[in-house]
């Protein structure tokens, strides 16, 4: 089993980078939406990921369902056990809802948990701010004062009530005298924040500036700690003739080693290419090989094409490996990324009819933020063309891909105009499916609602 701490950190990082974005955009909706145009558009991160977390967004490390731990935080183990016993007594063998679970917890403990319902009926992400944190030595008491705030504009703030947010926290001394970071956690600490996560902190997103900041910092860190990183990489490499295993310790070691490799190859020069190529050719497992290929894909070095050719030869006949082959090129940080995506559409192993292959190429490109948001609009045109083409036979996939344009208002005026132009072009397509049409309409309507106040909304009602 992997690290529970790392799994929890990754889950939260995913929510912050992607679900929070959905909660702040035109497609924001409650976990249980009251209405829809196309039901397929609600197989969303809000329904599935936020829904799995609600109502406790502060789950301690572990793999228990978040809603269970939320009640356990409030009721204690004994109270939670009483609620579970009543729940099974009432509903064993039945298909029931989260409301039945909530009612069992409330009845068993003589509590009113009606307010928990807001997690399912309100859209948006509440924000908790720490107003005060201090230790009172004479009382041996730690004081933590929190404030909750609703976001999403004046109207949403007026409509949304305060949420129940169970909070757990712990205190760690400055000198614990313990090595508390295992290799997977060390690997996480070496990773820089993603562009998606950083974008959440900005009112207007500048993909070029974000890319430059992350790329520059990675290169500076690699240069400053080159010798130390090289030594760590050497220590984490297995001796010649030793086999890789699926043991947790080996999985953790590979993860940290490949994170270090990413830093060591940040410069993209001949030495970086030689290191990545050496790992690619000597790798004993797919994890190491693909990590080396990702590093090479970002470079303009001769070893890249040789590695891609070899990987493709090994991938033939294996759908999962072929998906990786397309994904690594669409996600590559190279000047001609958009042209490469256009070229790969003609590849003999690419088909718009294959949903996984479609995602491996276009979804990877959409999250290649600098190149999808290229100033000349090439990336927008590529994706819009794909949306129109795919909508004719797979509306669900087309609608998900069209979602790339939802946050169009968060960019500069030039990019806004280019994205809006593509949204209008998609929307004007004859016979467009309800799935994709809903995405387009919501994206465009968001511009109209952006400045609406609660008073305006009341007049409209």
Steps between C-alpha positions, in 0.01 A plus 500: 500500500625853426531793737164606647637850558607540138167367375314753709723789390457399135122476534480849650741642244283354222188656650665840534641497148196368313178477705546845654531633146171337406335641814609851402405481132191509280428128559492528878216299649405332826596140566132422440390741223132578478487536120704432189489511121713193433541250783831381354650839589461419869748218514717767653775554756245679717261205508760227533806651670345774713205269560733236642660757731184667628442609755848465653768675295758452775526123506803369688730265316342170414261334261167523682215679320518871575138534608553230764802680644305826507240351730770324701675835554177648639367200692811317611558129443226389736237730351600407149477131586147552635402671177648222287319234702167676449576553130560127443201408714274717284648455155697176474456367148320813375595758240490829692636856483734722697188648663426164662855481631475853640166422666637188666793697644263771624242265654756279675666799663196727539663767284372726221718461192268682260772752419712223348249504213653825377805311377272334247277795408746791482749564222840653549799456729489650849827644627617464859746762625706465817445825688693408812730225618688525827610291794421605858776337711347567843178329395666241273245600241533553125252751356396467136244745361361442151274695267298363211426694182293416194632587153347520154371856475244706697202290394653170604623647829145618573341166413750270672485444874791404725619140472583246767874441459646252751864588571777279632849626570815393678805674639857398424801622693784680320747228600322167476836319457324269256545450128131537419523521119497172311627492137155561341448804722852621420413473132192716555703768679733522199214562259405856417132603503317422177391774259138405579552553873682829452228623266247480783688777680468748212212718387637507144704203382819565305609156374829630362600664829397195704695269273807723514486523880470124555757413234751757627466393861545134406819583309632719784438227758666241279805724450530590869479141623648320201760302695261403780230394254748299295612317814143424605427372147805273517403364842147423381622311190517122529834322449549333162321167480248578777134454412227753566207377708149613590588519870389824664860599574600461134195689377583785739867500396410520130261785562762709678770413246283606207410826674871568542554409133244764401699764686836384369375521140332842540778673306414300186864508386718219363592375848132487601411310181783252561378429855138452393600287202717281723206434734270435205728237347594330829158511672368175641137611529249719317489758781868587452484481122202731471647748751813521284290538185303788654826675583632448146172614342553851637842530337626595157767229501566213253437230764133600516398373156696180547329432834153577358562264208613221733206556735255483210648172376455353848149646529357351180199286579477628858221762529615632838858553383377659178295746703817588689684547170249763386465660843870561556530689171184708546617603848856583392630849569628574150434799271323293234268314740185605312648398165598164651144438617374583151752259349416220745136509390619341176688220679391149406431416866290808572124496462240755605269203550716372786407704814816408690722591205309825458559591865864397488564752223260790554453501878877485545536792261232707677692463828820600320396851595766714335453336161121455508476872580748600231459865406421430135196288595627185327429286806142627529430424136638147529283417800186664357546303177519180703188592701297556182627181340444275802159647592346327197557153649606545865324802658621415850866506402448816294332678792784411736754630252298818446535558874853622428343832396287547813745730687552722192419819693795452735756577228618819330275676247677356197465141619143567610407612151664197341331252736164671466536480122547123526207463741275683254630286215425182693157630601411582138572146383185348345362206697718566805414263784324626817806385699744729322245778451447523876874548558517773235190679627616495861841632403352788303226574751759537776608826336147636535468392865846610607393840627156404626427610857247350744274800429518431125416136559200592714372731224538221244303265724 
